Amino acid sequence: MNFDLIVIGSGPGGYVAAIRASQLGMNVAIIERESLGGICLNWGCIPTKALLKSAQVFDYLNHAEDFGIKVGKASADFDAVIKRSRGVADGMSKGVQFLMKKNKITVIMGTAKLVAGPKVAVTDAAGAVTEYAAKHIIVATGGRAKQLPNLPIDGKKIIEYRKAMSMENMPKRMVVVGAGAIGVEFGYFYHTMGSEVSIVEFMEQGLVPREDADISKELGKIFNKKGIKVYGNWAVENVDTSGKEIKVNMKNRKDGATETIVCDVVLSAAGVTPNTENIGLEDLGIVTDRGYIKVDEYYRTNVPGVYAIGDVLATQALAHVASAEGITCVEAIAGHHPETIDYNNIPGCTYCVPEIASVGYTEQAAKEAGYEVLIGKFPFTASGKAKAAGHPEGFVKVIFDKKYGEWLGAHFIGYNVTEMIAEVVVARKLETTGHEIIKSIHPHPTMSEAIMEAAAAAYGEVIHL
């Protein structure tokens, strides 16, 4: 069978690319070995948010009296929480099935491998192999949990995120290794549901080490107050799983001190590694670097007709990045001249409580890039809406270039801030200055006022501090 385009992988990069290609008149096929929607819809972005919502509702019930409401003692049905999450994921996957049918995209189930031509050989569940040809092939095979040498994942005592969202029983004690988005989200979830949680991070900054240092420090304070133990700048030397209890042996990277944490399960949340093995890259001579496929600004590999998008690239491993790359790639294939992606204007969101959202330079990165900066911060303790909502924790931090007023970065921590960051992304895209934000009237009372107030603070014009 011949197509204009074959997409390998149906995650948020692959299925979006396939739909855009169909809109542009191409005859498209998409190949998936597991479930339509990929990791994001089935085991990542969507089901984790369902779990986190259940934890938030449980937390609200446990603190209902703070809002003047008396309820009986709440209890969590862990099995029902997991089932709800899986139900949400299944519904989203069915939604992708509908979109494939609506856009007349051929869905091929099986495991794909690039072969000479280039073509794609697909092995189905019965072991039969069928070859498909296309003028263009996009590799969108995504990523998986990274395995650390001293933390071998066995799926029982040492688990990764897929198992963490489908466990049969809630552990009494959990150690999370890695304090990025995955680590802090699951750390918050299991702590709120009743587990004793410790989070161990190799980097000195501690929690969310890629975020601005002020964000990391604030989240550390809040997590410690909640009772989540945080170990920043600690290395896991080894994990002893020989007994009934698991022993996590750690060493402090600063002073060499050692400590052992005893727990029931260890969650390895050390990041994502690309799915680029055994898909035929070497056979075609496609160039990779540390496992990532090398591409140009329109996602073309060194082999004509073969492209790559999403987590197989060394760009941010985020669903919305993969989708944007897919659209850009397909529009270039169609002969359009799409604007290339500005990877310094990609929003990042973390959905623990409080939420974290950021875009652009951190304060340190801006200074290292040679900018003289203006910093504005506005705490949610001064926000009427935040206090009324019962969530006065956190702040908005904005960074401007002192010389030209360019909006270099923004970093939020607080209730529902992931819904606020798009204002900054659009403003930076439009080259908006701090003065223009200050003079853009924000509605009151809202959390978004804090952005205007933080910008005003950077220029010494803040009203409510």
MOWONOR-V376418 format. One record per helix or strand of 3 or more residues. SS is the DSSP state (helix for helix, strand for strand). FROM is the first residue (numbers start at 1). LEN is the number of residues. If there is no record, write none. Layout:
BEGIN
SS;FROM;LEN
SS;FROM;LEN
END
This chain:
BEGIN
strand;2;7
helix;14;10
strand;28;5
helix;38;6
helix;45;18
helix;64;4
helix;78;25
strand;106;4
strand;111;5
strand;119;5
strand;129;11
strand;143;3
helix;161;4
strand;173;5
helix;181;13
strand;196;6
helix;213;14
strand;229;4
strand;234;7
strand;246;7
strand;258;6
strand;265;4
strand;272;3
helix;281;4
strand;306;3
helix;310;3
helix;319;15
strand;348;3
strand;355;6
helix;363;6
strand;373;7
helix;380;3
helix;384;5
strand;395;7
strand;406;9
helix;417;3
helix;421;9
helix;434;5
helix;449;10
END
